Amino acid sequence: GEDVEQSLFLSVREGDSSVINCTYTDSSSTYLYWYKQEPGAGLQLLTYIFSNMDMKQDQRLTVLLNKKDKHLSLRIADTQTGDSAIYFCAEIGRSSNTGKLIFGQGTTLQVKP
Amino acid sequence: EAGVVQSPRYKIIEKKQPVAFWCNPISGHNTLYWYRQNLGQGPELLIRYENEEAVDDSQLPKDRFSAERLKGVDSTLKIQPAELGDSAVYLCASSLGVTTGELFFGEGSRLTVL
C-alpha cells in the first residue's frame, strides 16, 4: 500500500538551515511534493521533484531524493520566522491515474528568533 | 486571480444534525477535490470530480456523506447526520488536471460536532 511518513516536529533558530525528512513506500511514485500549511490556511505547493531527479534547487529550497531508500528531504536555507508552518510531503503514484495525492502527517517547523 | 473559495470557515453543530460545505474552484480548473484533515494529520481524499463527474469516491462514507458538482463548477459536500468523529477541517482543492499533483487549496471549513 501507499504510505508517507514524516517526523512530527522540528525546531531551529532563525538563520540556520532546516532539514525536513520524509519516507514513502510506493516505488512507482512519479512525482513527490512538498506542501506548506500556515495556521488557519489551506495547503500551498512549495516545490516538487520528478522521480528521475536526485536534486532540485529553488532559491532557498533544496529537495533531495534517494529513490533506493525511498527518502525525500526538504532543506530550507537561512530559515526565517515566516517559514514557521507545517510541511507536508506527498506522493503520486505512476499506477494511479486519479491524481490522488498521498500526504504524510506533516512536520511542524518552529523557527525561534 | 481569485483562489479557491470555501464557506463557511467554521461550523459548530450538535451530533445528528446535518451540515453542508460549499466550494468555488479556480476558474478553468476542471478537477475538484474534497479532502478531510483530522487534527495533527495530513489531508485524506474524500472525492474527486472531473467536471461534473465523480471519478474517485472510494473514500467517501456514503451512508452519511454526499457531494455534488452541478454544472461542473461549484461543489457542495453534505454530512447527514453528523457524528462526533466527523469533527475535522474539510478542504476543497482544484487543479487543471490530474497528471501532476499541483493542487490549489482553499482555506478549509472547520467542523466541530458536539
Interface residues (C-beta under 8 A of the other chain):
Chain A: V4 L8 Y31 Y33 G40 A41 G42 L43 Q44 L45 Y48 F88 A90 I92 N97 T98 G99 K100 L101 F103 G104 Q105 G106
Chain B: V4 T31 G40 Q41 G42 P43 E44 L45 R48 V55 D56 L91 A93 S95 G97 V98 T99 T100 G101 E102 L103 F104 F105 G106 E107 G108
